[in-house]
Amino acid sequence: MSRSEGQAREVQGGYAKGEAARLRILEAALAAFGEGGFKGATTRQIAEAAGVNLPALKYYFGGKEGLYLACAEEIVARYRARMVEPILQAQAMLEALHTAEVARDALKLVIRALAEQMVETREVEAWAGFVLREMAEPGPAFDILYEQVWQPGVNIVGYMIGLAGGLRPKAAQIEALLLISSLSAFGASRPVSLKSLGWDDVEGERFAQVMANLDRRIDELA
């Protein structure tokens, strides 16, 4: 192996280690901010949880607010990665046949994808608290989450609800807010919901029961 090849491998190895450290910091920050909020979490606490020192945290994110905003951007990226396919499928369905029945089917598709994120994806627990806290108590990341996740989601779901139930735009938007918000029962509020139902998880047949209830709500829009 030549000297240049060896140097290239060292650079690649250093980059991989650096990216791994950056991701550990993000995961630790999502959990810490989700639990304590922007004011409650400390950079020292996050650095210790990630197994790095404070200078490393500052190197990658510049400080507490930079890290907080990076967490919001990470949430947006993960949300889009999971939702882009079902949203495109729903749009294709409506373009092919623009009827109330198709709108209900398309809405079920999108709501199922959202529910799967909230209910079946364990990692969501780490950032559901972050999102809900930021929406309830607007902080540095409010605009990012509102403009790139919350409002687009409400608009899409509201449009399909309006078509499915023949509702006026404002009424459809209110229904969209209520429907999307109900999913938090198995997200940030999961422990309370599980205890109320006597469940220890929301998988398999239990998830099917949750979806059956959501589908019934959508069918009632007719």
N, C-alpha and C positions, 0 to 999 in steps of 0.2 A: 504494500500500500504506500502510495506516495505521500509526501508531507502535506500537500494541498488536500488530499483526500482525508487524511487524518484530522486536519484542521476543520474541514467541513463537517465531519462526524461529531467533533467536539461542539461545534456551533449548534448542530441539530439536537444533540443531547442536552445542551444547556437550555435551548428553547423549549424542549419537551418538559424539562424539570420546572422551568419558569411558568409554563402554561398550567402544569399540574398544581403548582403553588397558588397561582391566581384562582383556579377553580375551587381549591380548598377554602380560600379566603371568601369567595362568593357564597359557597354553601354555608359556611359558618355565619356569615353576615346575614343571609336570608333567615336563618333560624333565630339569630339574636335580635334582629330588627323586628321579626314577626312576633316575638315574645315580648320585647320591651319597648318597641318603637324607636324612632330616631333619637329621642332624648334618653331613653332608658338604657339602650345598649352602649357599650364602650368599645373603642378600638382595641384596647388592651385585652378585653374579654374575647373579642373576635379573633385577634391574633393568636391567643393561647389556644382557642378551640381549633384553629386551622394549623397549628404547629409551626407558626412562623414568628419572626420578631416584628416589632412595630415599624422599623425602617422598611421592611419588605412590603408591608401593607401600604405605607405611604408611597413607595416606589411604583406600585402597580395602580394605585387609585388616587393618590394625591392627598388623601385625608378622609375624614368621616363622611362628609357630604358627597364627595366623589364616589366613595364606595356605595353609599345609599342609592345614588342615581344609577350606578352600574348594576345594582341588584334589580332595580326597576326595568332597566333595559334587558337584563337576562330573563326576567319574567315575560316580557313582551316577546322575546325571541322564542322561548319555549312554547308560549301560547300559540303563536303563529305557526310554528312547526307542526303542532298537533291539529290545528283547526283549519289550515288552508285547504286540505283535501275535502273534508265534509262540506265546507262552505262552497267550494267550486262545484261539487256534486249537486248541492241544493240549487245553485244558480242554474246549472245545466238542466235540471228537472223543470224549473220554472220557465226557462227559455223554450223548452220543448212543448210544454202544455201549461198555459197560464190559467189554472183553475183553482178553486178553493180546496178541492180534494188533494191536488198535487201540492199545494202550499202546505197543507197539514202534514203530508208525508215528508216534504222537505224540512219542515220545522222539526219533526220528530228526529230526523237525521242529525240536525245541528244540535238539538238539545241532548241527544244521546252522546254525541262527542263531548259536549261540555260536561255532562254527568260523569262520563268515563274519566275525565281529567280530575274532577272533584272527588269522585267516589273510589275509583280503582287505582289511581296513581298515587302511591305512597309519598313520593317526593313533593306532591302538591301541598301536603300538610306543612312543609317547611316554608312555603311562600304564600299560602292562603291567608295566614294571619297578617303577613306584610301588606297584602293588597287590601284586605278588609279594614285594617287599622288606618291605612293611608286614605281610603275612601271616607272613613268616619271622621278622621282628624287630619285634614289636608296638611301635608308637609312638603318637603322639597321634591318628592317624586309624584305628587298628585297629578300634575298636568300630563306627564308621560303616560301614566296608567290610564287616566281618563280619556285622553285623546287617541291612544293607540290600542287600548283593550276594551275599556268599559263602554264608551259611547259607540264605537263601531259595532260592538256586539249587540247593544240595545237597538241600534238602527236596523240591523239585519233581521233580528228576531221580531222586532216591531213591524217591519214591512211584511214578513210572512204571516204574522198574526192578523194584521189588517186584511190581507188577502183571504186568509182562511176563514175569518169570522165576519168579514164585511164591516169591520170597525173603522171609525174615523181615526186619523193619524194619532191624535193625542191619547185617545182611549187605547189604541193598539200599543203605544209606547208605555203607558202605565201597566198594561197587562204584561208586556215584555219585561219590565223592571221586576214585577212580582214573580214571574216565572223564573227568571235568571237568579233572583235573590233566594228563591226557595232551595236552590242547589246547595247553598252554604250550610244547610242542615246536615249535610254529609261531608262538608269540607272543614271549615274552621270549627263548626259546632258538632263535629262528629262524635266526641265522647258523650255529650248530652243525649244525642239522638240514639246512639247505640244502647246506652243505659235505659232509655225510655222504652226501646223496642225489645230489650233483653237479648240483643245480639252482641257478638264479639267481633264481627267484621261485616262488610257489605259486599260480599263476593258471591259469584254463582247465582243460585236461586234467589238470594236476598237482593242482589242487584236487579235481577229480573222483576222482582216485586216493585222496586223503586221505579223502574222504567215503565211498568204497567200503569202505575199511578200517574206518571208524567204524561204518558200517551193518552190516558183517559182525559186528563185536563185539556190536552190539545184537541181531542175529538169533540169535546164539549164546546169548542169555539164555533162549530158548525151552526 
